[in-house]
């Protein structure tokens, strides 16, 4: 992912109102971000419970979305994140929704998917188990690439309204 300034990051959010943009709390370590090793940027808002953010490159431009975590818990014992395809204990995967960009979002349309509760998908796919004797590194690289593609696709679905894409 290409390096972003704070201004570029804030202006990348396409499903946020002006008031929401003022409330965006950047990650505490934003200035230390190692952009060369990021496929996308995702973090939980440290000040607002249940709010998260994802910024991915869509069509070569940064596209950010504001997420809202669902309240409640699941009866399931395990769940799979739809972005990184990592199996986790059920309480570590949450339904996140994002209001669609443009007029559709203004009318209340949203998109949702199950994502790691702490939005750590980028790190989870890199925490690969030790390679089995017959396994090759390419399988980890495929997980990383798949996570990036699924994240970009989810962000793209939020932006699929007239005039929302740049």
C-alpha positions in Angstrom: 0.0 0.0 0.0 1.3 3.4 -0.8 2.1 5.8 2.1 -0.8 8.1 3.1 -0.7 11.4 5.0 -3.3 12.0 7.7 -5.2 14.3 5.3 -5.2 11.7 2.6 -6.4 9.0 5.0 -9.2 11.2 6.3 -10.3 12.2 2.8 -10.4 8.5 1.7 -13.5 7.7 3.8 -16.3 7.6 1.2 -19.2 6.4 3.4 -18.7 8.9 6.2 -20.5 12.2 6.9 -18.6 15.4 7.7 -19.3 14.9 11.4 -18.0 11.3 11.3 -14.9 12.4 9.6 -14.1 14.8 12.4 -14.5 11.9 14.9 -12.1 9.5 13.1 -9.4 8.6 15.6 -6.2 7.5 13.8 -4.3 4.5 15.0 -2.0 5.4 17.9 1.0 4.2 15.9 0.0 5.9 12.6 3.2 7.8 12.2 5.2 4.6 12.6 3.1 2.7 10.0 5.3 0.4 7.7 3.4 1.0 4.5 5.6 -1.3 2.5 4.3 -4.3 4.3 0.6 -3.3 4.3 -2.0 -4.7 1.9 -4.6 -2.5 3.6 -5.0 -0.5 6.8 -7.6 -1.5 9.4 -8.0 -0.5 13.0 -10.6 -0.2 15.8 -11.4 3.3 17.0 -9.9 3.6 20.5 -12.4 6.3 21.5 -15.7 4.9 20.1 -16.9 1.4 21.0 -17.9 -0.7 18.1 -16.4 1.6 15.4 -13.7 0.4 13.0 -12.0 1.6 9.8 -10.7 -0.1 6.7 -8.7 1.6 4.0 -7.7 -0.3 0.9 -6.6 0.6 -2.6 -9.5 0.3 -5.0 -8.7 1.2 -8.7 -5.3 2.5 -7.5 -6.7 5.0 -5.1 -7.2 4.8 -1.3 -10.8 4.0 -0.4 -11.8 4.0 3.3 -14.9 2.9 4.9 -16.3 3.3 8.4 -17.5 0.1 10.1 -19.8 -0.6 12.9 -19.6 -3.8 15.0 -22.8 -5.6 15.8 -23.7 -5.9 19.5 -24.3 -9.3 21.0 -22.6 -12.7 20.8 -22.9 -15.9 18.9 -23.7 -19.3 20.2 -21.2 -20.9 17.9 -17.9 -22.2 19.2 -15.9 -21.1 16.3 -16.3 -18.7 13.4 -14.4 -17.8 10.2 -13.5 -14.3 9.2 -14.7 -13.6 5.7 -11.7 -11.5 4.8 -8.7 -13.5 6.0 -10.5 -16.9 6.2 -9.0 -17.5 9.6 -10.9 -19.8 12.0 -11.2 -18.1 15.4 -13.2 -18.6 18.6 -16.6 -17.2 17.9 -16.2 -14.2 20.2 -13.2 -13.1 18.1 -15.2 -12.7 14.9 -17.8 -10.0 14.7 -20.4 -8.9 12.1 -19.3 -5.5 10.8 -21.6 -3.4 8.7 -20.7 -0.4 6.6 -23.2 2.2 5.4 -23.1 2.3 1.6 -21.6 5.4 0.0 -23.7 8.0 -1.7 -27.5 8.1 -1.9 -27.9 4.4 -1.1 -26.2 5.0 2.3 -28.2 8.1 2.9 -31.3 5.9 2.5 -30.0 3.4 5.0 -28.5 0.7 2.7 -25.5 -1.1 4.2 -23.2 -4.1 3.6 -22.1 -6.5 6.2 -19.7 -9.3 6.7 -18.0 -11.3 9.5 -14.5 -9.9 10.3 -11.9 -10.5 13.0 -13.1 -8.5 16.0 -9.8 -6.6 16.4 -9.5 -6.1 12.6 -6.1 -7.8 12.6 -6.7 -9.8 9.4 -3.5 -8.4 7.9 -1.4 -9.9 10.7 -3.4 -13.1 11.1 -2.6 -14.4 7.6 1.1 -13.8 8.3 1.1 -15.8 11.5 1.3 -19.0 9.6 1.9 -22.2 11.4 5.2 -23.9 10.7 5.5 -25.3 7.3 4.8 -29.0 7.0 7.5 -31.0 5.1 5.4 -31.0 1.9 4.1 -27.5 2.2 5.6 -24.6 0.4 5.7 -20.9 1.2 3.4 -20.1 -1.7 0.4 -21.2 0.4 1.0 -18.4 2.9 1.5 -16.0 0.0 -1.8 -17.1 -1.5 -3.6 -16.4 1.9 -2.1 -12.9 2.0 -3.2 -12.2 -1.6 -6.6 -13.7 -1.0 -7.1 -11.5 2.1 -6.1 -8.4 0.2 -8.5 -9.2 -2.7 -11.4 -10.0 -0.4 -10.8 -6.8 1.5 -10.7 -4.7 -1.6 -13.9 -6.5 -2.9 -15.7 -5.7 0.4 -14.7 -2.1 0.2 -15.8 -2.0 -3.4 -19.3 -3.4 -2.5 -19.7 -0.5 0.0 -18.8 1.9 -2.8 -21.0 0.4 -5.5 -23.4 3.3 -5.8 -23.7 5.9 -8.5 -20.8 8.4 -8.2 -19.3 6.7 -5.1 -16.2 5.4 -6.9 -13.5 7.8 -7.8 
